[in-house]
Amino acid sequence: MPSDDGRAGRSAAWGVATLVFGGGAFSTGLAAVGPNATLPIWPTYILGPVAAAALYMCFATIWGWPPTGRSHTESAAVSGDTSSATVGESDIAEAEAPAPSVMASRSAAAVPASPSPPVYIRLIPELDNATNRFRLVALNRGDLGHFRVRVIDAHNQVGNWIGPRSWPVPWLDDGSIDAKQVAKFDGPKLDFAHFDFLGLQEDLEGTKWLKGNHWVFPSQPEPVKVRYSAVRFWSELNRQHFVITVRVIRDDPPGYADTQFEIGNDGTEPYCRELPERPPSGPAMPEDPKQLRDLAVHGRVQEPSTQEPAPQGEPAPTRAITGRWHHTSDGGQVPSLMRLTHTGLFHPAYGTRQPQETPPSVKIGMLVACQPIDPASSGTELRAKFLTFLNSPSVMSLIAELTHVGPGMSWKNLAGNGPRTLEAALTASADPLDGVPAASALFLPPTAGEELYGRDGRTATLILYVEPRTADGEVAPPSDLATWSLRFTEALAVPGAFADFLDTDLGLATSNDAPAQLGLWLQSREPLTVMVDINGLRMLPGSSPSNQFIGWTFADDSGKSGTGVARDLIVQLCEYSLHLDDFEKALPPESI
């Protein structure tokens, strides 16, 4: 209701006018229709509408209806900052608060004040394929602050509300919904959404009526559960989706930033896409740690020292180059490889544990350009050849460098998606679902005539995932820099074997249509010192080691040997993840 700025008195006056004119209309009407009436009826037709208008103005004055309503500028001039609810007053205030630009203009019209700094947090979705959970990386590009996160709007493709009006989004590490301190360039994760594949599968294939909760949004005091409606087949899911608006809130100084996501399914695969799906109008803020550091220290992004891949033209007739490599920290040079950051591997043993129980892990992803596979080809034959490749010395020697491989262990196929998606697990048990595998693998060949979401249609993808362990199943102790350098060198040899597998075993001719690429991801809930032994090395004062490392490389004839690029990756690990000083003495000699 508008504030009481004399409107109550004016409303009362209109009320009196309503009684006067209404009484006059009633009296003249009775006098005009009586048995011996001499008074004409026309005064009633005048007094009645006037009474109705007065009655409307009586309420319009109180509630601010036209013509008594005021513009935003007039409201601000009268009531000052009270027209903008403080962020955090209530769930509804947060959901219905005006846009930051509107808030700023209203406040400026009333009281000149220094505006609060904008909230520069970008929410980046990532999918854990093992659990079908989407997490949001809250990458802070602004100053240190305390932030909390809420969903403020949720509706389906036709605009109907789903779930409650608003709910808090918990932080992944501790499950809390309270404000968390986030330093500049840090990226804590939020537990955003969980797709219940089995529940939806049962509804579509096993029951007559939809009854499951197909998407679950973790929250407090209880999760928010939603479902698709009126679908009977997987193919019908592409007509339905949910649009979720997520608000990052900073209480002091007040501010917020909104991001909208579309959530749904491409067939059986869940997706979470930021809206709008178009490139930004201005220059993009870098996300690579090295470029962010350059921006913070020098005020600009330093030019990359590595040679960029040549512009791509028609596919080259030669076999894919996999023997010489460039190291890069520019994700723009390897966008398809960068997307593998958010690709996980499935195994029931991964999905049954809590996030805090996840041990340190190593993920190795690679892309090699090749001809597409025929989607009608035999999945049985392809899976058999894939297992033969995984059991080859080039792959097994790398796995053995990372974790204990016991006697009798071998690769076994898991359920994938025909020839489009192949998955396997390295286990000793005859049942590959029994216990935690020593390693997991994912193979995504390009498919003729199909554009699959999140894939580069020119390249085949191979991902190897390992949780380093000892012979007794315990988390492996940290290894020194020389050992990690050897492991990186062995990893850089696998793309050559992968290209041979594509060329020779599958008959998919490789090329340099896109350069061969390899990425390395080291991840731990604790600092990376649980994986990398830094004894005898000094960490720079005021620094703390990161809990992840991401290294990218691409192949080119003018590049370095695998040993030389492995050294470049170790330098990146020491400088930007571990923040070590004078570490070069612990590295093997530089090689070209």
VOGU-3710 file (C-alpha; in Angstrom, 3 decimals, decimal comma):
1> mpsddgragr> 0,000/0,000/0,000  1,354/3,494/-0,732  2,588/5,461/2,272  0,114/7,737/4,122  1,058/11,165/2,704  -2,398/12,846/3,164  -4,222/10,219/1,148  -6,329/9,059/4,105  -7,946/12,495/4,416  -8,592/12,755/0,703
11> saawgvatlv> -10,045/9,265/0,694  -12,411/10,216/3,521  -13,536/13,276/1,554  -14,320/11,099/-1,436  -16,251/8,819/0,913  -18,402/11,732/2,070  -18,981/12,701/-1,567  -20,053/9,120/-2,291  -22,664/9,289/0,484  -23,959/12,718/-0,612
21> fgggafstgl> -24,261/11,963/-4,326  -25,382/8,378/-3,708  -28,092/9,572/-1,321  -29,180/12,205/-3,841  -29,419/9,615/-6,609  -31,465/7,305/-4,395  -33,850/10,079/-3,297  -34,419/11,527/-6,752  -34,957/8,071/-8,135  -37,686/7,313/-5,623
31> aavgpnatlp> -39,340/10,689/-6,212  -39,298/10,235/-9,959  -40,933/6,803/-10,023  -43,657/7,340/-7,345  -47,410/7,144/-8,123  -47,871/10,939/-8,163  -44,312/11,757/-9,277  -43,719/15,215/-10,710  -39,897/15,224/-10,547  -38,088/14,187/-13,756
41> iwptyilgpv> -35,763/11,118/-13,708  -32,726/12,789/-15,346  -31,146/14,060/-12,033  -30,822/10,393/-10,970  -28,831/9,616/-14,136  -26,399/12,397/-13,264  -26,030/11,819/-9,503  -25,648/8,013/-9,824  -22,498/7,992/-12,011  -21,019/10,807/-9,908
51> aaaalymcfa> -21,563/8,698/-6,770  -19,941/5,676/-8,487  -16,940/7,778/-9,524  -16,580/9,132/-5,995  -16,679/5,591/-4,600  -13,889/4,551/-6,997  -11,763/7,568/-6,022  -12,267/6,745/-2,342  -10,413/3,446/-2,793  -8,113/4,619/-5,600
61> tiwgwpptgr> -6,660/7,311/-3,357  -5,750/4,756/-0,691  -4,346/2,075/-3,011  -2,667/4,320/-5,552  -4,870/3,304/-8,493  -5,014/5,603/-11,544  -5,366/8,509/-11,722  -3,949/8,879/-8,210  -0,934/6,533/-8,653  2,545/8,045/-8,646
71> shtesaavsg> 5,536/7,418/-10,869  8,693/5,766/-9,536  10,428/9,141/-9,467  7,629/10,766/-7,460  7,556/7,830/-5,050  11,275/8,077/-4,493  11,048/11,822/-3,907  8,444/11,254/-1,172  9,629/8,064/0,505  13,353/8,029/-0,195
81> dtssatvges> 15,073/4,636/0,052  12,031/2,924/1,545  10,828/2,000/-1,949  13,701/-0,501/-2,291  13,562/-3,461/0,071  16,861/-4,293/1,700  18,208/-7,498/0,196  17,591/-10,278/2,668  14,531/-8,819/4,460  12,417/-11,761/3,382
91> diaeaeapap> 12,182/-14,447/0,740  9,458/-12,560/-1,106  11,366/-9,293/-0,925  14,313/-11,033/-2,556  12,132/-12,632/-5,212  10,325/-9,414/-6,090  13,121/-6,869/-5,609  13,613/-4,562/-8,600  16,616/-4,827/-10,851  19,865/-3,277/-9,510
101> svmasrsaaa> 19,708/-0,454/-12,068  16,168/0,445/-10,962  17,184/0,340/-7,303  20,097/2,613/-7,994  17,992/5,156/-9,894  15,377/5,295/-7,138  17,921/5,830/-4,406  19,722/8,452/-6,465  16,501/10,390/-6,930  16,099/10,640/-3,169
111> vpaspsppvy> 19,491/10,783/-1,451  22,847/11,183/-3,274  25,079/8,308/-2,154  28,000/6,238/-3,371  26,608/3,158/-5,134  27,499/-0,277/-3,793  30,066/-2,126/-5,906  28,479/-4,613/-8,316  28,442/-8,324/-7,519  30,873/-9,953/-9,943
121> irlipeldna> 30,161/-13,638/-9,376  29,615/-15,937/-12,326  27,789/-19,220/-11,765  29,220/-21,986/-13,945  27,296/-25,300/-14,093  29,205/-28,583/-14,016  27,802/-32,095/-14,192  28,976/-35,006/-12,072  28,122/-37,884/-14,402  28,609/-40,398/-11,616
131> tnrfrlvaln> 25,661/-39,011/-9,643  23,768/-36,944/-12,270  24,216/-33,922/-10,003  24,690/-30,400/-11,283  26,909/-28,145/-9,229  27,405/-24,410/-9,684  30,914/-23,018/-9,443  30,577/-19,535/-7,889  33,573/-17,845/-9,520  34,189/-14,514/-7,782
141> rgdlghfrvr> 35,662/-11,956/-10,172  35,170/-9,101/-7,737  36,438/-8,265/-4,271  36,327/-10,386/-1,127  32,821/-10,623/0,277  30,237/-12,785/2,029  27,673/-14,307/-0,309  24,628/-16,531/-0,103  22,552/-17,945/-2,933  18,826/-18,404/-3,534
151> vidahnqvgn> 16,546/-19,569/-6,305  14,120/-16,680/-6,800  12,093/-17,948/-9,750  11,314/-21,411/-11,126  8,871/-22,172/-13,917  8,392/-24,615/-16,750  8,495/-24,009/-20,496  4,984/-22,507/-20,551  5,577/-20,188/-17,587  3,829/-22,173/-14,825
161> wigprswpvp> 5,446/-22,041/-11,391  7,134/-25,193/-10,082  7,887/-25,743/-6,429  7,855/-22,942/-3,844  8,321/-19,286/-4,749  11,931/-19,194/-3,514  14,444/-21,465/-1,776  18,070/-21,292/-0,578  20,832/-23,160/-2,420  23,329/-24,964/-0,123
171> wlddgsidak> 27,110/-24,880/-0,443  28,531/-28,200/-1,535  31,351/-28,490/1,008  29,291/-28,217/4,200  25,637/-28,164/3,096  25,034/-24,791/4,762  22,875/-22,019/3,330  24,542/-19,223/5,310  26,634/-16,499/3,743  30,113/-17,746/2,880
181> qvakfdgpkl> 33,262/-15,665/2,542  34,533/-15,886/-1,034  37,891/-14,366/-1,918  38,643/-12,799/-5,271  39,093/-15,455/-7,998  37,929/-18,250/-5,653  35,199/-20,597/-6,877  33,376/-22,565/-4,161  30,668/-24,911/-5,396  26,926/-25,035/-4,782
191> dfahfdflgl> 24,803/-28,199/-4,672  22,251/-27,139/-7,281  20,202/-29,933/-8,878  19,972/-33,726/-9,109  18,420/-35,563/-12,046  16,745/-38,831/-10,980  17,361/-40,988/-14,055  16,016/-44,183/-12,475  12,848/-42,476/-11,270  12,103/-41,028/-14,690
201> qedlegtkwl> 12,967/-44,312/-16,395  10,507/-46,169/-14,165  7,792/-43,606/-14,925  8,317/-43,766/-18,685  8,884/-47,479/-19,047  7,336/-49,209/-16,051  4,183/-47,420/-14,917  1,001/-46,013/-16,374  1,105/-42,673/-14,533  3,940/-40,289/-13,769
211> kgnhwvfpsq> 4,551/-40,370/-10,033  8,271/-39,842/-9,461  10,291/-36,757/-8,653  12,403/-36,317/-11,778  14,487/-33,368/-10,559  15,495/-32,648/-6,973  16,931/-29,297/-5,877  18,830/-29,615/-2,566  17,724/-27,007/-0,051  16,733/-26,451/3,580
221> pepvkvrysa> 14,648/-27,350/5,494  13,848/-29,901/2,782  14,732/-30,421/-0,881  12,501/-29,110/-3,655  11,161/-31,866/-5,934  9,655/-31,366/-9,385  8,576/-33,607/-12,242  7,864/-33,497/-15,925  4,235/-33,673/-16,999  2,369/-35,549/-19,722
231> vrfwselnrq> 5,309/-37,376/-21,267  5,288/-41,053/-22,117  8,489/-41,430/-24,169  12,077/-40,262/-23,843  11,802/-38,440/-27,174  9,058/-36,207/-25,752  11,377/-34,741/-23,104  12,914/-32,277/-25,557  9,591/-30,378/-25,483  9,839/-29,744/-21,745
241> hfvitvrvir> 12,309/-27,898/-19,570  12,526/-25,751/-16,466  13,864/-22,192/-16,220  15,523/-21,445/-12,879  16,697/-17,968/-11,823  19,471/-18,037/-9,232  20,420/-14,952/-7,212  23,819/-14,447/-5,543  23,246/-12,078/-2,623  25,778/-9,908/-0,820
251> ddppgyadtq> 24,377/-8,388/2,368  27,175/-5,912/3,156  27,338/-3,781/1,115  23,942/-4,749/-0,329  23,976/-6,131/-3,842  23,083/-9,134/-5,920  23,543/-10,735/-9,330  21,014/-12,954/-11,123  21,723/-15,843/-13,484  19,092/-17,824/-15,368
261> feigndgtep> 19,491/-21,482/-16,271  17,505/-23,831/-18,485  17,385/-27,382/-17,120  16,117/-30,385/-19,027  17,062/-33,493/-20,972  18,576/-34,226/-24,367  17,144/-37,727/-24,607  18,494/-39,517/-21,535  21,234/-36,940/-20,936  20,503/-34,113/-18,456
271> ycrelperpp> 21,668/-30,587/-19,210  21,936/-27,234/-17,462  22,530/-24,232/-19,747  22,975/-20,617/-18,856  20,497/-18,252/-20,512  20,588/-16,423/-22,817  22,598/-18,798/-25,005  24,461/-16,157/-26,949  27,968/-14,724/-26,775  28,440/-11,700/-24,482
281> sgpampedpk> 28,365/-8,278/-26,094  31,565/-7,090/-24,456  34,989/-8,622/-23,892  34,782/-11,776/-21,799  36,388/-11,967/-18,365  39,051/-14,710/-18,449  38,481/-17,829/-16,353  41,954/-19,338/-16,594  43,894/-18,936/-13,289  46,990/-17,562/-15,013
291> qlrdlavhgr> 45,021/-14,963/-16,951  43,076/-13,969/-13,823  46,382/-13,496/-12,003  47,705/-11,366/-14,881  44,560/-9,248/-14,682  44,909/-8,788/-10,929  48,662/-8,052/-10,963  49,180/-6,207/-14,250  45,702/-4,899/-14,955  45,590/-6,741/-18,288
301> vqepstqepa> 45,915/-10,250/-19,697  49,427/-11,042/-20,870  49,813/-12,310/-24,401  50,272/-16,107/-24,479  53,836/-17,143/-25,145  52,851/-20,343/-26,904  52,100/-20,561/-30,567  48,398/-20,654/-31,413  47,074/-23,412/-33,661  46,853/-22,468/-37,304
311> pqgepaptra> 43,367/-21,489/-38,544  41,395/-24,546/-39,456  40,513/-25,144/-43,085  39,682/-28,317/-44,926  40,711/-31,548/-43,144  44,336/-32,300/-43,804  45,001/-35,589/-45,546  47,753/-36,536/-43,109  47,409/-38,575/-39,923  46,798/-36,681/-36,680
321> itgrwhhtsd> 49,948/-35,181/-35,150  50,473/-36,548/-31,623  54,254/-36,391/-31,108  54,898/-32,651/-30,533  52,955/-30,511/-28,083  52,283/-26,960/-26,930  51,261/-26,106/-23,373  48,576/-23,406/-23,028  46,642/-21,753/-20,220  44,226/-20,128/-22,689
331> ggqvpslmrl> 41,010/-22,126/-22,728  39,961/-20,254/-25,860  42,561/-22,245/-27,793  41,100/-25,578/-26,651  37,372/-24,956/-26,005  36,316/-28,571/-26,578  38,982/-29,784/-24,179  37,951/-27,160/-21,631  34,377/-28,528/-21,674  35,688/-31,881/-20,422
341> thtglfhpay> 36,282/-30,157/-17,081  32,595/-30,701/-16,362  32,399/-34,261/-17,686  32,465/-37,011/-15,068  32,360/-40,782/-15,320  29,640/-43,102/-14,092  30,014/-45,985/-11,677  27,596/-46,931/-8,861  30,452/-46,911/-6,323  31,120/-43,248/-7,098
351> gtrqpqetpp> 27,501/-42,253/-6,623  26,835/-43,943/-3,260  29,343/-41,942/-1,211  28,984/-38,475/0,255  30,939/-35,552/-1,263  33,264/-35,430/1,751  34,155/-39,087/1,161  35,474/-38,494/-2,366  39,223/-39,247/-2,461  41,832/-37,360/-4,539
361> svkigmlvac> 41,518/-38,101/-8,258  43,293/-37,740/-11,585  41,369/-37,255/-14,831  43,042/-37,398/-18,237  41,060/-36,328/-21,287  42,088/-36,271/-24,922  40,626/-35,370/-28,312  41,754/-36,671/-31,717  40,113/-35,629/-35,003  38,823/-38,559/-37,045
371> qpidpassgt> 36,076/-39,700/-39,365  32,652/-40,258/-37,747  31,367/-43,669/-36,866  28,244/-45,164/-38,412  25,528/-45,149/-35,704  24,220/-48,420/-37,165  27,561/-50,189/-36,628  27,838/-53,106/-34,198  28,156/-51,962/-30,614  29,347/-55,438/-29,586
381> elrakfltfl> 32,314/-55,315/-31,948  33,176/-51,755/-30,976  33,109/-52,562/-27,241  35,399/-55,574/-27,740  37,952/-53,453/-29,622  37,710/-50,730/-26,985  38,586/-53,216/-24,218  41,562/-54,469/-26,227  42,828/-50,899/-26,503  42,356/-50,207/-22,787
391> nspsvmslia> 44,295/-53,378/-21,885  47,184/-52,320/-24,157  50,582/-51,421/-22,605  50,289/-47,688/-23,377  47,146/-47,328/-21,260  47,964/-49,865/-18,561  51,453/-48,445/-17,910  49,919/-45,013/-17,300  47,263/-46,439/-14,965  49,952/-48,380/-13,073
401> elthvgpgms> 51,921/-45,139/-12,603  48,897/-43,528/-10,974  47,459/-46,314/-8,805  47,976/-49,909/-7,723  46,853/-52,419/-10,364  46,431/-55,803/-8,714  46,898/-59,193/-10,373  43,871/-60,326/-12,339  42,554/-56,839/-12,920  41,182/-56,181/-16,398
411> wknlagngpr> 38,912/-53,735/-18,160  35,220/-54,634/-18,421  32,425/-52,928/-20,319  29,645/-50,975/-18,616  26,305/-49,838/-19,980  26,771/-46,906/-22,327  24,660/-45,765/-25,255  25,279/-48,125/-28,149  28,216/-47,093/-30,354  27,761/-43,440/-29,354
421> tleaaltasa> 28,992/-43,766/-25,762  31,236/-46,534/-24,418  32,179/-46,893/-20,763  34,426/-49,384/-18,972  35,842/-50,094/-15,511  39,144/-51,677/-14,428  38,361/-54,275/-11,741  39,500/-57,660/-10,436  35,966/-58,881/-9,821  33,993/-60,534/-12,602
431> dpldgvpaas> 31,197/-58,102/-11,779  32,480/-54,616/-12,773  29,875/-53,013/-10,491  31,280/-54,752/-7,410  33,318/-52,257/-5,384  35,255/-49,176/-6,448  37,118/-49,696/-9,747  40,839/-49,035/-10,006  40,082/-46,830/-13,008  37,221/-45,854/-15,318
441> alflpptage> 37,161/-44,955/-19,017  34,768/-43,121/-21,327  34,954/-43,214/-25,143  32,869/-40,824/-27,263  33,379/-41,314/-31,011  31,985/-38,728/-33,446  28,732/-39,986/-34,956  27,781/-39,540/-38,600  24,803/-37,266/-39,176  24,357/-36,345/-35,494
451> elygrdgrta> 25,137/-33,207/-33,515  25,307/-34,291/-29,870  25,170/-31,596/-27,205  28,529/-30,713/-25,654  30,596/-32,665/-28,221  32,921/-31,545/-30,979  31,598/-33,407/-34,026  35,089/-33,554/-35,559  36,880/-35,420/-32,768  36,823/-38,637/-30,775
461> tlilyveprt> 37,065/-38,210/-27,005  38,746/-40,490/-24,474  38,652/-39,858/-20,719  40,527/-41,893/-18,095  39,659/-41,436/-14,422  41,765/-42,747/-11,531  41,600/-42,399/-7,750  45,216/-43,203/-6,710  45,339/-45,979/-4,091  47,796/-48,345/-2,489
471> adgevappsd> 47,690/-52,155/-2,617  45,549/-52,253/0,534  43,005/-49,831/-0,921  44,071/-46,751/1,051  44,538/-43,317/-0,511  48,003/-43,188/-2,054  50,603/-40,980/-0,314  51,769/-37,800/-2,092  54,348/-38,152/-4,856  57,242/-35,794/-5,598
481> latwslrfte> 57,503/-33,492/-8,588  59,799/-35,847/-10,525  57,193/-38,622/-10,275  54,411/-36,335/-11,459  56,587/-35,184/-14,355  57,005/-38,826/-15,412  53,243/-39,385/-15,139  52,503/-36,333/-17,285  55,002/-37,584/-19,883  53,296/-40,983/-20,010
491> alavpgafad> 49,904/-39,324/-20,337  51,143/-37,343/-23,357  52,042/-40,628/-25,058  48,496/-42,014/-24,887  46,982/-39,775/-27,631  49,373/-41,421/-30,127  48,118/-44,866/-29,129  44,535/-43,552/-29,215  45,079/-42,293/-32,788  46,447/-45,732/-33,780
501> fldtdlglat> 43,350/-47,342/-32,274  41,070/-45,046/-34,294  43,066/-45,410/-37,513  43,897/-49,096/-37,470  41,400/-50,895/-35,248  38,278/-48,883/-36,032  39,134/-47,685/-39,529  38,316/-44,064/-38,639  41,000/-42,085/-40,436  42,512/-39,434/-38,172
511> sndapaqlgl> 43,431/-35,956/-39,343  44,479/-32,500/-38,178  41,078/-30,979/-38,907  41,263/-30,075/-35,210  44,600/-30,439/-33,396  44,977/-33,381/-31,022  44,541/-32,165/-27,439  45,212/-33,513/-23,968  44,055/-32,193/-20,592  45,025/-33,130/-17,041
521> wlqsrepltv> 42,860/-32,562/-13,973  44,088/-33,173/-10,406  41,323/-32,766/-7,832  41,154/-33,108/-4,052  38,839/-31,882/-1,310  41,943/-30,905/0,631  44,942/-28,919/-0,676  46,874/-30,610/-3,470  49,699/-31,277/-1,060  47,864/-34,534/-0,270
531> mvdinglrml> 48,773/-35,560/-3,832  52,032/-33,668/-4,452  54,924/-33,999/-1,998  56,528/-30,557/-1,500  58,887/-31,496/1,331  62,091/-29,512/1,008  60,380/-26,814/-1,076  59,248/-23,411/0,177  55,734/-22,092/-0,273  55,520/-18,352/-0,847
541> pgsspsnqfi> 54,370/-16,408/2,255  50,720/-15,385/2,219  49,705/-18,152/-0,180  47,720/-21,342/0,253  47,775/-24,316/-2,128  44,777/-24,893/-4,347  42,772/-28,112/-4,255  42,801/-28,546/-8,043  45,077/-28,342/-11,055  44,012/-28,112/-14,702
551> gwtfaddsgk> 46,569/-28,339/-17,506  45,873/-28,093/-21,255  48,007/-29,013/-24,267  47,520/-29,245/-28,030  49,606/-30,945/-30,706  51,509/-29,227/-33,501  54,618/-30,059/-35,515  56,424/-27,016/-34,130  55,815/-28,018/-30,504  57,980/-29,675/-27,847
561> sgtgvardli> 58,459/-33,306/-26,975  56,218/-34,916/-24,392  58,972/-34,569/-21,771  59,365/-30,859/-22,493  55,648/-30,097/-22,247  55,355/-32,248/-19,108  57,917/-29,926/-17,538  55,828/-26,896/-18,581  52,804/-28,468/-16,886  54,801/-29,044/-13,698
571> vqlceyslhl> 55,892/-25,388/-13,735  52,229/-24,351/-13,986  51,389/-26,694/-11,096  54,124/-25,218/-8,895  53,537/-21,561/-9,763  49,755/-21,292/-9,794  48,381/-24,237/-7,784  51,055/-24,817/-5,098  52,686/-21,338/-5,087  56,192/-22,717/-4,620
581> ddfekalppe> 59,452/-20,775/-4,778  62,772/-22,064/-6,138  61,178/-25,337/-7,230  63,156/-25,683/-10,468  65,905/-27,623/-8,684  63,423/-30,462/-8,080  62,493/-30,771/-11,775  64,156/-32,936/-14,408  66,297/-31,067/-16,983  64,379/-29,061/-19,553
591> si> 63,848/-30,843/-22,832  62,697/-29,634/-26,236
//
